[in-house]
Amino acid sequence: MSDGEIFFACRDGHYVLKFVGEVRLTLCSTIDQHLAFCLAKEEITDTLIDLTETNNIDSTSLGLIAKLAIKCSERNMPKPTIVSTNPDITQILLAMGFDKVFVLLDVLPTSVSDLKQVPFVLESENEVRLRIIQAHKVLIDLNEANRDAFKGLVETLEKCS
């Protein structure tokens, strides 16, 4: 299992986020804070998430990515694009309803050469727990299957406070 890494580029209003390796809840603070930072920039006009080198991605990370789609919609931006060449990951995206809030592609349309790595964010266990709850609540709002799958998890985590 390879540790997950996140890279990004922003040029001429185009924001690209690339996930590499195993993307797990250990990166949830990094993902959430980075997305908030980038979406606060007025010059961002569209977004692309590259999952072509992602081996695995957990539901917390997916919930945070779903949050990106919601924020883009609130800003009247076009739907973000997700590129996934891994059929297993694409199947998860479709099952979670990502095709409703993202444009899903199975090939990367362009190549961005100068990506910068997103710095890792370390937070307390409680802060991470709150991010996990928030991410799963976003997933719950996407469709009924997600509500059934994650309702118990959210309730359990909320009781742990």
MDTraj code that builds the backbone (N, CA, C; nanometers):
import mdtraj as md
import numpy as np

residues = "MET SER ASP GLY GLU ILE PHE PHE ALA CYS ARG ASP GLY HIS TYR VAL LEU LYS PHE VAL GLY GLU VAL ARG LEU THR LEU CYS SER THR ILE ASP GLN HIS LEU ALA PHE CYS LEU ALA LYS GLU GLU ILE THR ASP THR LEU ILE ASP LEU THR GLU THR ASN ASN ILE ASP SER THR SER LEU GLY LEU ILE ALA LYS LEU ALA ILE LYS CYS SER GLU ARG ASN MET PRO LYS PRO THR ILE VAL SER THR ASN PRO ASP ILE THR GLN ILE LEU LEU ALA MET GLY PHE ASP LYS VAL PHE VAL LEU LEU ASP VAL LEU PRO THR SER VAL SER ASP LEU LYS GLN VAL PRO PHE VAL LEU GLU SER GLU ASN GLU VAL ARG LEU ARG ILE ILE GLN ALA HIS LYS VAL LEU ILE ASP LEU ASN GLU ALA ASN ARG ASP ALA PHE LYS GLY LEU VAL GLU THR LEU GLU LYS CYS SER".split()
xyz = np.array([
    [0.0848, -0.1185, 0.0000],
    [0.0000, 0.0000, 0.0000],
    [0.0885, 0.1236, 0.0000],
    [0.0658, 0.2139, -0.0967],
    [0.1442, 0.3359, -0.1025],
    [0.0707, 0.4482, -0.0310],
    [0.1457, 0.5304, 0.0395],
    [0.0854, 0.6446, 0.1071],
    [0.0287, 0.7401, 0.0033],
    [-0.0807, 0.8039, 0.0382],
    [-0.1429, 0.8977, -0.0531],
    [-0.0729, 1.0315, -0.0534],
    [-0.0753, 1.0933, -0.1683],
    [-0.0221, 1.2279, -0.1846],
    [-0.1214, 1.3080, -0.2671],
    [-0.1162, 1.4384, -0.2478],
    [-0.2048, 1.5277, -0.3212],
    [-0.1183, 1.6371, -0.3848],
    [-0.1430, 1.6615, -0.5124],
    [-0.0724, 1.7654, -0.5846],
    [-0.1751, 1.8598, -0.6453],
    [-0.1323, 1.9827, -0.6743],
    [-0.2255, 2.0785, -0.7327],
    [-0.1539, 2.1737, -0.8270],
    [-0.2318, 2.2345, -0.9118],
    [-0.1842, 2.3418, -0.9981],
    [-0.3003, 2.4374, -1.0183],
    [-0.2672, 2.5615, -1.0319],
    [-0.3681, 2.6630, -1.0599],
    [-0.3081, 2.7598, -1.1606],
    [-0.3699, 2.7656, -1.2765],
    [-0.3178, 2.8535, -1.3801],
    [-0.4350, 2.9105, -1.4588],
    [-0.4353, 3.0412, -1.4761],
    [-0.5381, 3.1095, -1.5549],
    [-0.6801, 3.0715, -1.5105],
    [-0.6991, 3.0564, -1.3807],
    [-0.8306, 3.0255, -1.3265],
    [-0.8666, 2.8782, -1.3254],
    [-0.7810, 2.7940, -1.3830],
    [-0.8056, 2.6498, -1.3868],
    [-0.7340, 2.5840, -1.2694],
    [-0.8094, 2.5144, -1.1893],
    [-0.7573, 2.4493, -1.0692],
    [-0.7570, 2.2987, -1.0914],
    [-0.6401, 2.2368, -1.0749],
    [-0.6257, 2.0924, -1.0924],
    [-0.5771, 2.0335, -0.9611],
    [-0.6432, 1.9260, -0.9187],
    [-0.6059, 1.8546, -0.7971],
    [-0.5818, 1.7095, -0.8358],
    [-0.4650, 1.6572, -0.8015],
    [-0.4278, 1.5212, -0.8388],
    [-0.4037, 1.4394, -0.7125],
    [-0.4741, 1.3264, -0.7023],
    [-0.4576, 1.2345, -0.5911],
    [-0.3766, 1.1148, -0.6392],
    [-0.2740, 1.0776, -0.5612],
    [-0.1852, 0.9681, -0.5989],
    [-0.1802, 0.8668, -0.4845],
    [-0.1895, 0.7373, -0.5194],
    [-0.1749, 0.6319, -0.4195],
    [-0.3015, 0.6050, -0.3425],
    [-0.2835, 0.5716, -0.2146],
    [-0.3939, 0.5386, -0.1238],
    [-0.4412, 0.6673, -0.0555],
    [-0.5593, 0.7136, -0.0889],
    [-0.6135, 0.8375, -0.0331],
    [-0.7098, 0.7985, 0.0788],
    [-0.6650, 0.8212, 0.2012],
    [-0.7371, 0.7759, 0.3205],
    [-0.7712, 0.8939, 0.4104],
    [-0.8436, 0.8631, 0.5174],
    [-0.8867, 0.9684, 0.6100],
    [-0.7703, 1.0414, 0.6757],
    [-0.6498, 0.9853, 0.6719],
    [-0.5335, 1.0577, 0.7255],
    [-0.5074, 1.1858, 0.6470],
    [-0.5623, 1.1949, 0.5267],
    [-0.5450, 1.3151, 0.4443],
    [-0.6663, 1.4075, 0.4496],
    [-0.7667, 1.3763, 0.5330],
    [-0.8898, 1.4544, 0.5285],
    [-0.8685, 1.6007, 0.5668],
    [-0.7862, 1.6267, 0.6651],
    [-0.7606, 1.7659, 0.7040],
    [-0.6869, 1.8386, 0.5925],
    [-0.5927, 1.7703, 0.5312],
    [-0.5169, 1.8282, 0.4203],
    [-0.6108, 1.8629, 0.3052],
    [-0.6951, 1.7689, 0.2678],
    [-0.7887, 1.7905, 0.1568],
    [-0.8829, 1.9052, 0.1886],
    [-0.9459, 1.9009, 0.3052],
    [-1.0475, 2.0000, 0.3406],
    [-0.9895, 2.1409, 0.3466],
    [-0.8768, 2.1559, 0.4140],
    [-0.8171, 2.2891, 0.4255],
    [-0.7676, 2.3413, 0.2904],
    [-0.7113, 2.2521, 0.2097],
    [-0.6626, 2.2960, 0.0789],
    [-0.7788, 2.3388, -0.0112],
    [-0.8854, 2.2609, -0.0130],
    [-1.0004, 2.2972, -0.0961],
    [-1.0611, 2.4296, -0.0507],
    [-1.0717, 2.4492, 0.0789],
    [-1.1264, 2.5756, 0.1307],
    [-1.0388, 2.6929, 0.0895],
    [-0.9073, 2.6749, 0.0992],
    [-0.8128, 2.7799, 0.0609],
    [-0.8273, 2.8143, -0.0874],
    [-0.8321, 2.7128, -0.1719],
    [-0.8383, 2.7378, -0.3161],
    [-0.9724, 2.7951, -0.3587],
    [-1.0800, 2.7453, -0.3012],
    [-1.2111, 2.7958, -0.3421],
    [-1.2400, 2.9356, -0.2881],
    [-1.1594, 2.9815, -0.1950],
    [-1.1742, 3.1190, -0.1477],
    [-1.1170, 3.2185, -0.2493],
    [-1.0404, 3.1676, -0.3430],
    [-0.9803, 3.2537, -0.4454],
    [-1.0833, 3.2838, -0.5543],
    [-1.1065, 3.4104, -0.5757],
    [-1.2047, 3.4533, -0.6759],
    [-1.1630, 3.4136, -0.8178],
    [-1.0331, 3.4031, -0.8425],
    [-0.9865, 3.3780, -0.9790],
    [-1.0083, 3.2345, -1.0273],
    [-1.0451, 3.1439, -0.9378],
    [-1.0722, 3.0055, -0.9774],
    [-1.2044, 3.0019, -1.0532],
    [-1.2004, 2.9534, -1.1780],
    [-1.3216, 2.9495, -1.2604],
    [-1.3689, 2.8078, -1.2893],
    [-1.2796, 2.7092, -1.2817],
    [-1.3203, 2.5710, -1.3009],
    [-1.2203, 2.4780, -1.2341],
    [-1.2653, 2.3542, -1.2085],
    [-1.1821, 2.2606, -1.1347],
    [-1.1809, 2.1233, -1.2021],
    [-1.0685, 2.0551, -1.1871],
    [-1.0528, 1.9190, -1.2369],
    [-0.9827, 1.8370, -1.1300],
    [-1.0369, 1.7197, -1.1014],
    [-0.9744, 1.6288, -1.0055],
    [-0.9255, 1.5073, -1.0827],
    [-0.7964, 1.4813, -1.0733],
    [-0.7317, 1.3721, -1.1445],
    [-0.7134, 1.2542, -1.0495],
    [-0.7868, 1.1462, -1.0760],
    [-0.7760, 1.0238, -0.9964],
    [-0.7070, 0.9123, -1.0759],
    [-0.6370, 0.9481, -1.1833],
    [-0.5775, 0.8468, -1.2706],
    [-0.4654, 0.7681, -1.2035],
    [-0.4042, 0.8238, -1.0990],
    [-0.2995, 0.7529, -1.0270],
    [-0.3418, 0.7196, -0.8836],
    [-0.4717, 0.7187, -0.8617],
    [-0.5269, 0.6846, -0.7307],
    [-0.5535, 0.5352, -0.7272],
    [-0.4939, 0.4670, -0.6292],
    [-0.5140, 0.3227, -0.6143],
    [-0.6402, 0.2915, -0.5363],
    [-0.6703, 0.3770, -0.4376],
    [-0.7848, 0.3550, -0.3508],
    [-0.8217, 0.4888, -0.2885],
    [-0.9498, 0.5086, -0.2640],
    [-0.9940, 0.6335, -0.2012],
    [-1.1095, 0.6000, -0.1078],
    [-1.1043, 0.6523, 0.0148],
    [-1.2064, 0.6174, 0.1136],
    [-1.3239, 0.7155, 0.1092],
    [-1.4287, 0.6806, 0.1834],
    [-1.5512, 0.7596, 0.1810],
    [-1.5334, 0.8992, 0.2405],
    [-1.4447, 0.9141, 0.3377],
    [-1.4207, 1.0475, 0.3942],
    [-1.3644, 1.1401, 0.2862],
    [-1.2659, 1.0924, 0.2145],
    [-1.2064, 1.1731, 0.1069],
    [-1.3097, 1.2023, -0.0016],
    [-1.3920, 1.1039, -0.0340],
    [-1.4965, 1.1250, -0.1339],
    [-1.5976, 1.2292, -0.0870],
    [-1.6306, 1.2273, 0.0413],
    [-1.7226, 1.3276, 0.0950],
    [-1.6666, 1.4689, 0.0839],
    [-1.5370, 1.4820, 0.1069],
    [-1.4739, 1.6131, 0.0949],
    [-1.4687, 1.6580, -0.0511],
    [-1.4464, 1.5634, -0.1413],
    [-1.4488, 1.5971, -0.2837],
    [-1.5905, 1.6373, -0.3260],
    [-1.6908, 1.5678, -0.2724],
    [-1.8299, 1.6038, -0.3020],
    [-1.8604, 1.7459, -0.2541],
    [-1.8001, 1.7827, -0.1429],
    [-1.8173, 1.9184, -0.0897],
    [-1.7669, 2.0219, -0.1906],
    [-1.6622, 1.9863, -0.2640],
    [-1.6102, 2.0749, -0.3683],
    [-1.7182, 2.1039, -0.4720],
    [-1.7917, 2.0017, -0.5130],
    [-1.8978, 2.0214, -0.6117],
    [-2.0046, 2.1167, -0.5591],
    [-2.0381, 2.1030, -0.4316],
    [-2.1387, 2.1902, -0.3711],
    [-2.0898, 2.3344, -0.3687],
    [-1.9647, 2.3543, -0.3292],
    [-1.9086, 2.4898, -0.3243],
    [-1.9019, 2.5511, -0.4637],
    [-1.8660, 2.4711, -0.5637],
    [-1.8616, 2.5220, -0.7007],
    [-2.0009, 2.5655, -0.7462],
    [-2.1015, 2.4853, -0.7135],
    [-2.2384, 2.5188, -0.7489],
    [-2.2826, 2.6486, -0.6809],
    [-2.2468, 2.6642, -0.5531],
    [-2.2810, 2.7865, -0.4796],
    [-2.2185, 2.9095, -0.5430],
    [-2.1031, 2.8914, -0.6057],
    [-2.0338, 3.0029, -0.6718],
    [-2.0720, 3.0169, -0.8190],
    [-2.1729, 2.9414, -0.8624],
    [-2.2183, 2.9411, -1.0016],
    [-2.1064, 2.9050, -1.0993],
    [-2.0179, 2.8178, -1.0538],
    [-1.9113, 2.7664, -1.1397],
    [-1.9647, 2.6429, -1.2125],
    [-1.8994, 2.6037, -1.3222],
    [-1.9398, 2.4789, -1.3867],
    [-1.9142, 2.3591, -1.2948],
    [-1.9825, 2.2477, -1.3225],
    [-1.9581, 2.1255, -1.2458],
    [-1.8094, 2.0921, -1.2537],
    [-1.7487, 2.0526, -1.1420],
    [-1.6097, 2.0086, -1.1475],
    [-1.6002, 1.8789, -1.2285],
    [-1.4831, 1.8555, -1.2825],
    [-1.4575, 1.7349, -1.3600],
    [-1.3716, 1.6396, -1.2784],
    [-1.4061, 1.5116, -1.2809],
    [-1.3234, 1.4073, -1.2208],
    [-1.2796, 1.3136, -1.3327],
    [-1.1495, 1.2861, -1.3384],
    [-1.0965, 1.1902, -1.4343],
    [-1.0541, 1.0666, -1.3572],
    [-1.1147, 0.9531, -1.3922],
    [-1.0814, 0.8254, -1.3289],
    [-1.0631, 0.7203, -1.4368],
    [-0.9455, 0.6597, -1.4408],
    [-0.9186, 0.5526, -1.5361],
    [-0.9250, 0.4156, -1.4690],
    [-0.9504, 0.4134, -1.3379],
    [-0.9597, 0.2887, -1.2628],
    [-1.1073, 0.2487, -1.2544],
    [-1.1462, 0.1375, -1.3173],
    [-1.2881, 0.0989, -1.3173],
    [-1.3469, 0.0813, -1.1773],
    [-1.2675, 0.0351, -1.0813],
    [-1.3175, 0.0176, -0.9452],
    [-1.3528, 0.1523, -0.8821],
    [-1.2660, 0.2509, -0.9013],
    [-1.2927, 0.3849, -0.8465],
    [-1.4101, 0.4487, -0.9194],
    [-1.4152, 0.4336, -1.0507],
    [-1.5271, 0.4892, -1.1276],
    [-1.6588, 0.4286, -1.0808],
    [-1.6602, 0.3001, -1.0536],
    [-1.7810, 0.2332, -1.0046],
    [-1.8250, 0.2922, -0.8704],
    [-1.7294, 0.3193, -0.7815],
    [-1.7610, 0.3813, -0.6522],
    [-1.8196, 0.5212, -0.6739],
    [-1.7587, 0.5981, -0.7629],
    [-1.8074, 0.7337, -0.7914],
    [-1.9523, 0.7292, -0.8414],
    [-1.9801, 0.6370, -0.9305],
    [-2.1159, 0.6257, -0.9838],
    [-2.2143, 0.5798, -0.8757],
    [-2.1732, 0.4843, -0.7943],
    [-2.2612, 0.4335, -0.6885],
    [-2.2945, 0.5415, -0.5867],
    [-2.2008, 0.6315, -0.5629],
    [-2.2224, 0.7383, -0.4644],
    [-2.2937, 0.8600, -0.5246],
    [-2.3274, 0.8558, -0.6519],
    [-2.4014, 0.9647, -0.7133],
    [-2.3161, 1.0797, -0.7622],
    [-2.1877, 1.0586, -0.7790],
    [-2.1000, 1.1659, -0.8234],
    [-2.1310, 1.2124, -0.9654],
    [-2.1914, 1.1272, -1.0463],
    [-2.2267, 1.1674, -1.1817],
    [-2.3343, 1.2764, -1.1831],
    [-2.4001, 1.2971, -1.0708],
    [-2.5019, 1.4028, -1.0608],
    [-2.4400, 1.5405, -1.0359],
    [-2.3234, 1.5432, -0.9716],
    [-2.2643, 1.6721, -0.9325],
    [-2.1265, 1.6966, -0.9949],
    [-2.0755, 1.5995, -1.0692],
    [-1.9470, 1.6129, -1.1377],
    [-1.9624, 1.5689, -1.2822],
    [-1.8718, 1.6166, -1.3659],
    [-1.8536, 1.5597, -1.4987],
    [-1.7493, 1.4504, -1.4808],
    [-1.7835, 1.3252, -1.5150],
    [-1.6914, 1.2131, -1.4990],
    [-1.6319, 1.1760, -1.6343],
    [-1.4987, 1.1687, -1.6393],
    [-1.4272, 1.1310, -1.7608],
    [-1.3402, 1.0099, -1.7326],
    [-1.3152, 0.9307, -1.8363],
    [-1.2285, 0.8143, -1.8188],
    [-1.0914, 0.8310, -1.8853],
    [-1.0636, 0.9515, -1.9358],
    [-0.9307, 0.9844, -1.9895],
    [-0.8947, 1.1244, -1.9444],
    [-0.7681, 1.1484, -1.9231],
    [-0.7208, 1.2810, -1.8824],
    [-0.7067, 1.3672, -2.0074],
    [-0.7785, 1.4788, -2.0153],
    [-0.7777, 1.5580, -2.1388],
    [-0.6503, 1.6371, -2.1617],
    [-0.5794, 1.6719, -2.0557],
    [-0.4568, 1.7509, -2.0715],
    [-0.3528, 1.7030, -1.9724],
    [-0.2325, 1.7537, -1.9870],
    [-0.1255, 1.7201, -1.8933],
    [-0.0751, 1.8491, -1.8293],
    [-0.0681, 1.8496, -1.6986],
    [-0.0140, 1.9648, -1.6268],
    [0.1197, 1.9216, -1.5684],
    [0.2255, 1.9904, -1.6093],
    [0.3592, 1.9433, -1.5722],
    [0.4113, 1.9982, -1.4400],
    [0.3697, 2.1156, -1.4031],
    [0.4292, 2.1739, -1.2824],
    [0.3305, 2.1774, -1.1661],
    [0.3021, 2.0602, -1.1132],
    [0.2167, 2.0499, -0.9959],
    [0.2991, 2.0684, -0.8690],
    [0.2392, 2.1277, -0.7689],
    [0.3030, 2.1436, -0.6382],
    [0.2327, 2.0510, -0.5405],
    [0.3090, 1.9907, -0.4506],
    [0.2474, 1.9020, -0.3529],
    [0.1763, 1.9853, -0.2463],
    [0.0555, 1.9406, -0.2111],
    [-0.0205, 2.0059, -0.1047],
    [0.0432, 1.9660, 0.0273],
    [0.0800, 2.0626, 0.1109],
    [0.1425, 2.0290, 0.2396],
    [0.0467, 1.9516, 0.3302],
    [0.0971, 1.8497, 0.3953],
    [0.0185, 1.7668, 0.4867],
    [-0.0242, 1.8493, 0.6075],
    [-0.1487, 1.8320, 0.6500],
    [-0.2028, 1.9023, 0.7661],
    [-0.2256, 1.8003, 0.8769],
    [-0.1697, 1.8280, 0.9932],
    [-0.1869, 1.7413, 1.1094],
    [-0.2812, 1.8108, 1.2067],
    [-0.3903, 1.7414, 1.2441],
    [-0.4870, 1.7975, 1.3372],
    [-0.5111, 1.6986, 1.4501],
    [-0.5815, 1.7463, 1.5505],
    [-0.6149, 1.6597, 1.6635],
    [-0.7137, 1.5520, 1.6197],
    [-0.7223, 1.4484, 1.6993],
    [-0.8152, 1.3388, 1.6704],
    [-0.9586, 1.3901, 1.6633],
    [-0.9946, 1.4829, 1.7505],
    [-1.1297, 1.5370, 1.7506],
    [-1.1573, 1.6182, 1.6237],
    [-1.0617, 1.6979, 1.5804],
    [-1.0800, 1.7761, 1.4574],
    [-1.0959, 1.6839, 1.3366],
    [-1.0184, 1.5773, 1.3333],
    [-1.0294, 1.4803, 1.2241],
    [-1.1661, 1.4114, 1.2297],
    [-1.2124, 1.3744, 1.3491],
    [-1.3429, 1.3109, 1.3646],
    [-1.4533, 1.4022, 1.3104],
    [-1.4447, 1.5317, 1.3417],
    [-1.5447, 1.6268, 1.2926],
    [-1.5419, 1.6372, 1.1403],
    [-1.4242, 1.6315, 1.0810],
    [-1.4138, 1.6350, 0.9345],
    [-1.4718, 1.5083, 0.8726],
    [-1.4493, 1.3952, 0.9378],
    [-1.5046, 1.2689, 0.8887],
    [-1.6570, 1.2747, 0.8923],
    [-1.7136, 1.3257, 1.0003],
    [-1.8591, 1.3398, 1.0122],
    [-1.9111, 1.4308, 0.9012],
    [-1.8477, 1.5450, 0.8852],
    [-1.8905, 1.6416, 0.7845],
    [-1.8848, 1.5808, 0.6439],
    [-1.7773, 1.5100, 0.6134],
    [-1.7614, 1.4493, 0.4807],
    [-1.8718, 1.3470, 0.4545],
    [-1.9027, 1.2670, 0.5553],
    [-2.0055, 1.1647, 0.5366],
    [-2.1460, 1.2244, 0.5307],
    [-2.1676, 1.3360, 0.5954],
    [-2.2972, 1.4035, 0.5835],
    [-2.3180, 1.4543, 0.4410],
    [-2.2106, 1.4999, 0.3779],
    [-2.2201, 1.5413, 0.2377],
    [-2.2586, 1.4213, 0.1514],
    [-2.1948, 1.3067, 0.1747],
    [-2.2279, 1.1852, 0.0989],
    [-2.3726, 1.1433, 0.1228],
    [-2.4182, 1.1525, 0.2466],
    [-2.5559, 1.1158, 0.2807],
    [-2.6555, 1.1984, 0.2003],
    [-2.6232, 1.3242, 0.1770],
    [-2.7133, 1.4121, 0.1035],
    [-2.7156, 1.3849, -0.0464],
    [-2.6203, 1.3047, -0.0976],
    [-2.6158, 1.2789, -0.2412],
    [-2.7216, 1.1789, -0.2876],
    [-2.7450, 1.0724, -0.2085],
    [-2.8481, 0.9767, -0.2494],
    [-2.8894, 0.8863, -0.1331],
    [-2.9988, 0.8147, -0.1524],
    [-3.0562, 0.7299, -0.0480],
    [-2.9627, 0.6156, -0.0090],
    [-2.8931, 0.5567, -0.1071],
    [-2.8017, 0.4465, -0.0771],
    [-2.6910, 0.4933, 0.0166],
    [-2.6393, 0.6132, -0.0067],
    [-2.5367, 0.6676, 0.0823],
    [-2.5941, 0.6927, 0.2216],
    [-2.7174, 0.7392, 0.2261],
    [-2.7820, 0.7650, 0.3555],
    [-2.7879, 0.6341, 0.4352],
    [-2.8292, 0.5283, 0.3685],
    [-2.8373, 0.3982, 0.4354],
    [-2.6992, 0.3484, 0.4767],
    [-2.6000, 0.3697, 0.3909],
    [-2.4658, 0.3169, 0.4164],
    [-2.3928, 0.3908, 0.5288],
    [-2.4150, 0.5207, 0.5422],
    [-2.3318, 0.6005, 0.6322],
    [-2.4038, 0.6607, 0.7521],
    [-2.5350, 0.6449, 0.7602],
    [-2.6094, 0.7036, 0.8719],
    [-2.5592, 0.6521, 1.0061],
    [-2.5409, 0.5211, 1.0172],
    [-2.4932, 0.4616, 1.1427],
    [-2.3549, 0.5102, 1.1813],
    [-2.2676, 0.5208, 1.0826],
    [-2.1315, 0.5701, 1.1084],
    [-2.1356, 0.7112, 1.1649],
    [-2.2135, 0.7985, 1.1018],
    [-2.2227, 0.9382, 1.1471],
    [-2.2796, 0.9435, 1.2890],
    [-2.3835, 0.8665, 1.3157],
    [-2.4427, 0.8660, 1.4498],
    [-2.3421, 0.8182, 1.5539],
    [-2.2693, 0.7142, 1.5202],
    [-2.1669, 0.6622, 1.6135],
    [-2.0577, 0.7651, 1.6391],
    [-2.0083, 0.8273, 1.5356],
    [-1.9026, 0.9271, 1.5514],
    [-1.9503, 1.0495, 1.6285],
    [-2.0755, 1.0869, 1.6077],
    [-2.1293, 1.2028, 1.6805],
    [-2.1417, 1.1724, 1.8302],
    [-2.1664, 1.0479, 1.8650],
    [-2.1764, 1.0101, 2.0064],
    [-2.0400, 1.0103, 2.0745],
    [-1.9330, 1.0028, 1.9977],
    [-1.7972, 0.9956, 2.0539],
    [-1.7439, 1.1306, 2.0995],
    [-1.8213, 1.2339, 2.0876],
    [-1.7711, 1.3656, 2.1281],
    [-1.7768, 1.3779, 2.2758],
])
top = md.Topology()
chain = top.add_chain()
for i, resn in enumerate(residues, 1):
    res = top.add_residue(resn, chain, resSeq=i)
    for name in ("N", "CA", "C"):
        top.add_atom(name, md.element.get_by_symbol(name[0]), res)
traj = md.Trajectory(xyz[None], top)
